[in-house]
Protein backbone atom coordinates (compact mmCIF):
# COMPACT_ATOMS: atom_id res chain seq x y z
CA UNK A 1 0.00 0.00 0.00
CA UNK A 2 1.29 3.44 -0.90
CA UNK A 3 0.60 6.23 1.54
CA UNK A 4 0.80 10.00 1.34
CA UNK A 5 3.93 9.80 3.49
CA UNK A 6 5.52 7.60 0.81
CA UNK A 7 4.58 10.16 -1.85
CA UNK A 8 6.22 12.93 0.15
CA UNK A 9 9.33 10.84 0.76
CA UNK A 10 9.75 10.22 -2.97
CA UNK A 11 9.15 13.80 -4.09
CA UNK A 12 12.77 14.89 -4.28
CA UNK A 13 12.68 15.75 -7.99
CA UNK A 14 10.36 18.45 -9.22
CA UNK A 15 7.57 17.34 -11.53
CA UNK A 16 8.63 19.32 -14.65
CA UNK A 17 12.08 17.73 -14.63
CA UNK A 18 10.69 14.26 -13.97
CA UNK A 19 8.19 14.48 -16.81
CA UNK A 20 10.05 16.62 -19.32
CA UNK A 21 8.95 20.08 -20.42
CA UNK A 22 6.76 19.03 -23.37
CA UNK A 23 4.96 16.30 -21.46
CA UNK A 24 4.37 18.74 -18.60
CA UNK A 25 2.80 21.36 -20.88
CA UNK A 26 0.66 18.76 -22.64
CA UNK A 27 -0.56 17.30 -19.35
CA UNK A 28 -2.96 20.12 -18.47
CA UNK A 29 -6.68 20.66 -19.04
CA UNK A 30 -9.05 23.48 -18.30
CA UNK A 31 -11.96 22.74 -15.99
CA UNK A 32 -14.40 23.08 -18.90
CA UNK A 33 -12.40 20.67 -21.09
CA UNK A 34 -12.07 18.18 -18.23
CA UNK A 35 -15.83 18.29 -17.65
CA UNK A 36 -16.56 17.77 -21.35
CA UNK A 37 -14.10 14.88 -21.66
CA UNK A 38 -15.53 13.24 -18.53
CA UNK A 39 -19.05 13.59 -19.95
CA UNK A 40 -17.87 12.03 -23.22
CA UNK A 41 -16.26 9.09 -21.38
CA UNK A 42 -12.76 10.12 -22.50
CA UNK A 43 -11.50 10.99 -19.02
CA UNK A 44 -11.80 9.71 -15.47
CA UNK A 45 -12.01 12.94 -13.46
CA UNK A 46 -10.86 12.58 -9.84
CA UNK A 47 -11.20 15.23 -7.13
CA UNK A 48 -8.25 14.63 -4.81
CA UNK A 49 -9.13 17.17 -2.11
CA UNK A 50 -10.19 16.49 1.48
CA UNK A 51 -13.66 15.59 2.77
CA UNK A 52 -13.90 19.04 4.35
CA UNK A 53 -13.19 20.74 1.03
CA UNK A 54 -15.77 18.58 -0.75
CA UNK A 55 -18.37 19.51 1.87
CA UNK A 56 -17.60 23.23 1.47
CA UNK A 57 -17.86 23.44 -2.31
CA UNK A 58 -19.36 20.19 -3.51
CA UNK A 59 -17.78 18.10 -6.25
CA UNK A 60 -17.66 18.66 -9.96
CA UNK A 61 -20.69 16.81 -11.31
CA UNK A 62 -18.50 14.52 -13.42
CA UNK A 63 -15.82 13.92 -10.77
CA UNK A 64 -15.21 11.00 -8.45
CA UNK A 65 -14.11 11.79 -4.90
CA UNK A 66 -10.87 9.99 -4.04
CA UNK A 67 -8.84 11.94 -1.48
CA UNK A 68 -5.08 11.86 -1.86
CA UNK A 69 -4.96 12.43 1.90
CA UNK A 70 -6.38 9.00 2.76
CA UNK A 71 -4.44 5.73 2.97
CA UNK A 72 -4.75 3.50 -0.08
CA UNK A 73 -5.15 6.37 -2.55
CA UNK A 74 -3.16 4.71 -5.35
CA UNK A 75 -5.09 1.45 -4.99
CA UNK A 76 -8.42 3.30 -5.02
CA UNK A 77 -7.38 5.27 -8.09
CA UNK A 78 -6.33 2.10 -9.92
CA UNK A 79 -9.66 0.51 -9.00
CA UNK A 80 -11.59 3.51 -10.34
CA UNK A 81 -9.59 3.23 -13.57
CA UNK A 82 -10.46 -0.46 -13.90
CA UNK A 83 -6.81 -1.36 -13.14
CA UNK A 84 -5.86 0.33 -16.45
CA UNK A 85 -2.92 2.60 -15.62
CA UNK A 86 -2.93 3.92 -19.19
CA UNK A 87 -6.49 5.27 -18.83
CA UNK A 88 -6.70 9.05 -19.10
CA UNK A 89 -7.15 10.43 -15.59
CA UNK A 90 -7.72 14.09 -14.76
CA UNK A 91 -6.82 15.31 -11.28
CA UNK A 92 -8.51 18.34 -9.77
CA UNK A 93 -7.89 20.04 -6.43
CA UNK A 94 -8.61 23.55 -5.14
CA UNK A 95 -6.13 25.62 -7.18
CA UNK A 96 -3.95 23.18 -9.12
CA UNK A 97 -1.00 22.80 -6.75
CA UNK A 98 -1.72 19.35 -5.38
CA UNK A 99 -2.95 18.01 -8.71
CA UNK A 100 0.20 19.21 -10.48
CA UNK A 101 2.43 17.60 -7.85
CA UNK A 102 0.47 14.35 -7.73
CA UNK A 103 0.53 14.07 -11.52
CA UNK A 104 4.29 13.51 -11.40
CA UNK A 105 4.13 11.21 -8.41
CA UNK A 106 1.62 8.90 -10.10
CA UNK A 107 3.99 8.43 -13.03
CA UNK A 108 6.34 6.75 -10.54
CA UNK A 109 3.60 4.19 -9.87
CA UNK A 110 3.00 3.34 -13.51
CA UNK A 111 0.15 5.73 -14.41
CA UNK A 112 0.98 6.95 -17.91
CA UNK A 113 -1.86 9.29 -18.88
CA UNK A 114 -2.53 11.63 -15.95
CA UNK A 115 -3.48 15.24 -16.64
CA UNK A 116 -3.72 18.22 -14.31
CA UNK A 117 -6.88 20.32 -14.20
CA UNK A 118 -4.63 23.23 -13.36
CA UNK A 119 -7.22 25.91 -12.58
CA UNK A 120 -8.81 23.69 -9.95
CA UNK A 121 -12.20 24.16 -8.32
CA UNK A 122 -11.48 27.67 -7.02
CA UNK A 123 -9.39 29.17 -9.78
CA UNK A 124 -5.71 30.00 -10.21
CA UNK A 125 -3.37 31.73 -12.62
CA UNK A 126 -4.36 28.98 -15.09
CA UNK A 127 -8.01 30.05 -15.19
CA UNK A 128 -11.14 30.95 -13.27
CA UNK A 129 -11.79 27.48 -11.94
CA UNK A 130 -14.69 25.05 -11.97
CA UNK A 131 -16.98 27.02 -9.69
CA UNK A 132 -16.55 30.48 -11.26
CA UNK A 133 -16.89 28.90 -14.71
CA UNK A 134 -20.39 27.85 -13.65
CA UNK A 135 -19.77 24.16 -14.27
CA UNK A 136 -22.21 21.80 -12.54
CA UNK A 137 -21.57 20.56 -9.01
CA UNK A 138 -23.04 17.83 -6.85
CA UNK A 139 -23.12 17.81 -3.07
CA UNK A 140 -20.72 15.58 -1.16
CA UNK A 141 -22.27 13.25 1.35
CA UNK A 142 -20.37 10.74 3.45
N, C-alpha and C positions, 0 to 999 in steps of 0.2 A: 504494500500500500504506500502510495506517495502522499506525503503531507505538505502543508504549506511551509512548514519549517524546512523540509527537504528542498522545496522550490527556492526559498531564500538562500539556503546554503549553496545552491548551485548557480546562483545568479551573478557570478563574478564578472562575466563578460557582458557588455551592453548589447541589447537586442540588435541595433543596426549592424554592428560588426559581426554578430553571430549569423545573421540572415543574409547579409550583403545588401548594398544600397538599393539595387533595383528591386529585389524581392521585398524589401521593406516598403518602398514606395507603392508597389503593386498590391500589398497586403492590407489596404485600407478601403473602407466603404463608408458612405454617408449613411445616416440613420434612415433616410428615405429609401435608398437603394437596398439596404439590408432588409427593410420591411418588405419591399417588393419581391426580392429574391426569396425570402422566407415564405411569402404567400404563394409564390410560383413553385415551391418545393426544391429550389436550387440551393438553399442554404439552411443549415440548422443554426438558428439564432439563440445564443445562450447569454442570459444576464448573470454575471458573475458577482454581483454585489452581495451585501449582507441582507438578512431577513429584515432588519430595521429599515434599511434603505428601500426595500421592496414595499414595505408597509407605508412608508411616507409618500412614495410617488406612484405606486403600482408598477406593473411590468408592461413592457411593450406587448401589444396584443399577440404578436407572432413569436414571442420569446419564451424559452423554457428557463425556469429558475434553477440554477445549479451554482451555489455559492462556492467561490474559490477559497473561502475562509473555513470551510468545513472539511473534516477528514474524509478521505476517499474521493476527492474531487475528480482526479484523473480517471478513476474507475467509473464514476457516474457519467462523466463526459463520454467516455468510450461506449458505455451502454446506450446513452442517448443517440449516439452516432451509429448504432447497430454494429459495434465493434469494427467499423470501417474507419481507420485512421486517415484515409485519404478523402473522406467526405468533407465538403466545404462547410466550415464552422465559422460563424461570426460571433465575436465576443463583444459584449457591451457592458460598460460600467457607468459611473456617474459622469466623468469628464474625459475618459480615454486613457488615463494614466495606467490603471491596473490592466486594462485590456491589452494595451501596447506591450507591457512588460510580460504578461502571461502568454501572449502570442509567441514570443521567442522561447519561453520556457517549455511550452508544449511541443515545440519542434524537437527538443531533447528527449521527449517520450514517444517519438515516432509519428506525431500528427503532422501531416504534410500540406494541409490546405486550410490553415487558420488565418482569418482576416480580422482586423481591428476596426470596430465601428468607432472611429476616433473622436467623433463629437460627443459621444455618450448620450445619456439620458438628459443631462442638464445643460449641455453645451460646452464648448471649448473654443480655442483658436481655430479648430478644424471646421466648426459650424455651429448652428444654433441649438442642436441637440434634438432628441426625440420629442420631448415635451413641448418645447417652443415651436417645433415644426408642425405641431398639431396632429401627430401620428397617434393612432388608437392605443389606448392602454386598457389593461384589465387589473382588477384589484388582486392583491396577494392575500391569500388566506392560508394559515398553517394547515 
